[in-house]
Amino acid sequence: MKSRVFVASRASVLSVAVLALSSFALAQHEMQPDSMPGSPNLVQLVRTATQQYLNVNAATAAGYAPFLGCVTGQDHGAMGVHYVNGTLLNAGQIDASQPQALIYEPSNGAMRLVGVEFIVFADPWLQNNNNNPPVLDGQVFQFVDSPNRFNIPAFFELHVWAWRANPQGAYVDWNNQVTCTAE
């Protein structure tokens, strides 16, 4: 009887360990930017579309300009310097190949492309889309109300860390791998 209890207990402990390791492995897999659930291709689409802007001079030639300097988190991480294209911003359209903002990290006197931000102003978007938030390749945009730290009207936004992995996920605003300290 004693050996059956020991075998049953050992099997239970082994089952719990396997489940725990499986959960840990799943969590590690989900942190990889290219494997985010819901939109496996969005990171790659953005990389392909923005490869031409790896050099910040190409971005400025295409109508992107820096907006508000390097954005850092209050408690962790950063976003970087947003180069915004006013024409794309005012168009109010969402297209994976045309982000409204390119995000650069200052590094050794140069700017390194790390991601993008899709931005649409809330009022016109909601009026033209039956009060539904924007969605791009399965990713729902976040709402940022006004007043806000950027001193712009309420908007919806979606970050895509296409050029720098983000341990929190490819679509999370703040990236602990990005810094403004080298500005």
Residue pairs with C-beta under 8 A, 6 or more apart in sequence:
29 35
30 36
30 37
30 169
31 167
31 168
31 169
32 165
33 43
33 161
33 162
33 165
33 166
33 169
33 170
34 40
34 43
34 44
34 170
36 42
36 43
36 169
36 170
36 171
38 137
38 138
38 139
39 136
39 137
39 138
39 139
41 137
42 96
42 136
42 137
42 138
42 139
42 160
42 170
43 160
43 161
43 162
43 170
44 162
45 96
45 97
45 137
46 96
46 99
46 115
46 116
46 160
46 162
47 162
47 163
48 97
49 96
49 97
49 98
49 99
50 99
50 102
50 113
50 116
50 162
50 163
52 58
52 62
53 59
53 62
53 64
53 102
53 113
54 113
54 163
56 83
56 104
56 110
56 111
56 113
59 83
59 102
59 104
59 113
60 83
62 85
63 85
63 86
63 87
63 88
64 83
64 84
64 85
64 101
64 102
65 83
65 84
65 85
65 86
66 81
66 82
66 83
66 84
67 82
67 83
67 84
67 101
67 150
68 82
68 150
69 81
69 183
70 78
70 79
70 80
70 81
70 106
70 180
70 183
71 78
71 79
71 80
71 81
71 82
71 180
72 78
72 79
72 179
72 180
73 79
73 174
76 174
76 176
77 174
77 175
77 176
77 177
77 178
78 105
78 174
78 175
78 178
78 179
78 180
79 103
79 115
79 117
79 159
79 173
79 174
79 175
79 178
80 103
80 104
80 105
80 106
80 114
80 115
80 175
80 178
80 180
81 103
81 104
81 105
81 106
81 111
81 180
81 183
82 101
82 102
82 103
82 117
83 101
83 102
83 103
83 104
84 100
84 101
84 119
85 100
85 101
88 98
88 99
88 100
89 100
89 101
89 119
89 121
92 120
92 121
92 124
92 125
92 128
93 120
94 118
94 120
94 134
94 136
96 136
96 137
99 116
99 117
99 118
99 160
100 117
100 118
100 119
100 120
101 116
101 117
101 118
101 119
102 113
102 116
103 113
103 114
103 115
103 116
103 117
103 159
103 178
104 111
104 112
104 113
104 114
105 111
105 112
105 114
105 164
105 178
105 179
105 180
105 182
106 112
106 180
106 182
106 183
107 182
108 182
112 163
113 163
114 161
114 163
114 164
114 175
114 178
115 159
115 160
115 161
115 162
115 163
115 164
115 166
115 175
116 159
116 160
116 162
117 157
117 158
117 159
117 160
118 134
118 136
118 141
118 157
118 158
118 160
119 155
119 156
119 157
120 134
120 141
120 155
120 156
121 153
121 154
121 155
122 143
122 153
122 154
122 155
122 156
123 153
123 154
125 133
125 134
125 156
126 132
133 140
133 141
133 143
133 156
134 140
134 141
134 156
134 158
135 141
136 158
139 158
139 171
140 158
141 156
141 157
141 158
142 156
142 157
142 158
142 173
143 154
143 155
143 156
144 150
144 154
144 155
144 156
144 157
145 154
146 152
146 153
146 154
148 154
157 173
158 171
159 171
159 172
159 173
160 170
160 171
161 170
161 171
161 172
161 175
162 170
164 175
164 177
164 178
165 177
166 172
166 175
166 176
166 177
167 176
167 177
168 174
168 175
168 176
